[in-house]
């Protein structure tokens, strides 16, 4: 993706929330990213690595569709935890409204 406006992220006190849709079974999966435990600081200070934090997370759905495929999410953040770059494999990012409509 690589476009920060294409990744709908909401934030609570100590976590980020995103929603991904599995490309195999179309299940929409809510993903919670803990700012204290899962986000890592970028110690590589080279010019091409200008992000402050990043997270890499593998998620899978409930299995209710007999699908246990994994969706791989990689996000890069600035110092204020705003998404500046993203990559997803095995799925797509979706809005919370689409998740709410699916449950």
Phi and psi in degrees as a GROMACS rama.xvg file:
@    title "Ramachandran Plot"
@    xaxis  label "Phi"
@    yaxis  label "Psi"
@TYPE xy
74.0176  7.19448  UNK-2
-117.628  119.402  UNK-3
-65.9045  -26.5414  UNK-4
-75.8714  -10.8315  UNK-5
-92.6937  -4.61853  UNK-6
-110.544  103.034  UNK-7
-75.3717  113.884  UNK-8
-123.892  131.946  UNK-9
-113.934  156.173  UNK-10
-128.821  134.896  UNK-11
-108.239  -170.633  UNK-12
-55.6305  -46.2149  UNK-13
-128.405  20.4764  UNK-14
-153.1  158.922  UNK-15
-109.575  147.803  UNK-16
-126.467  127.419  UNK-17
-131.095  166.417  UNK-18
-131.248  131.665  UNK-19
-125.324  148.978  UNK-20
-112.484  124.532  UNK-21
-66.4979  131.059  UNK-22
-76.8831  -12.9849  UNK-23
-87.2698  -45.0047  UNK-24
-119.933  -2.91605  UNK-25
67.392  14.3387  UNK-26
-70.8997  136.818  UNK-27
-96.2134  125.476  UNK-28
-114.621  123.129  UNK-29
-77.2853  137.551  UNK-30
-125.767  125.49  UNK-31
-106.285  128.866  UNK-32
-115.664  112.7  UNK-33
-72.9262  126.204  UNK-34
-72.888  -22.2217  UNK-35
-87.3844  -34.4464  UNK-36
-110.518  -26.7929  UNK-37
-108.139  -29.8238  UNK-38
-78.228  133.988  UNK-39
-112.937  146.913  UNK-40
-80.5636  143.271  UNK-41
-88.7567  114.805  UNK-42
-95.4908  -5.57666  UNK-43
-82.1945  110.455  UNK-44
-96.4613  13.5719  UNK-45
-65.8592  157.254  UNK-46
-61.4701  -34.7412  UNK-47
-79.1079  -4.1432  UNK-48
-116.531  67.5647  UNK-49
-89.1428  5.42147  UNK-50
-84.4462  155.209  UNK-51
-92.0209  -36.8889  UNK-52
-137.483  160.434  UNK-53
-151.282  161.637  UNK-54
-143.494  141.698  UNK-55
-125.355  124.478  UNK-56
-141.268  137.244  UNK-57
-106.914  128.253  UNK-58
-129.211  154.564  UNK-59
-139.044  158.684  UNK-60
-77.9456  -167.614  UNK-61
-75.4448  -19.7552  UNK-62
87.3003  2.4552  UNK-63
-64.8657  -23.8323  UNK-64
-96.456  13.152  UNK-65
58.8476  33.4661  UNK-66
-119.196  122.989  UNK-67
-120.412  26.8697  UNK-68
-65.1266  149  UNK-69
-99.1618  144.237  UNK-70
-111.947  124.175  UNK-71
-100.516  122.666  UNK-72
-117.605  132.689  UNK-73
-131.525  123.237  UNK-74
-126.296  142.14  UNK-75
-116.139  140.552  UNK-76
-126.3  155.293  UNK-77
-84.8108  -172.067  UNK-78
-65.7463  -17.1643  UNK-79
-100.861  12.2737  UNK-80
62.6615  32.8394  UNK-81
-92.0413  135.477  UNK-82
-67.6108  126.953  UNK-83
-113.22  -16.184  UNK-84
-159.936  152.844  UNK-85
-152.871  154.426  UNK-86
-144.651  140.57  UNK-87
-139.431  137.449  UNK-88
-127.24  132.831  UNK-89
87.7458  9.1776  UNK-90
-175.162  -172.483  UNK-91
-136.824  156.578  UNK-92
-79.215  140.971  UNK-93
-133.202  163.646  UNK-94
-77.3481  156.095  UNK-95
-60.9178  -35.3075  UNK-96
-60.6609  -37.2864  UNK-97
-67.5484  -38.1852  UNK-98
-64.0314  -47.2554  UNK-99
-58.4948  -37.6335  UNK-100
-70.8421  -21.8618  UNK-101
-88.1857  -13.319  UNK-102
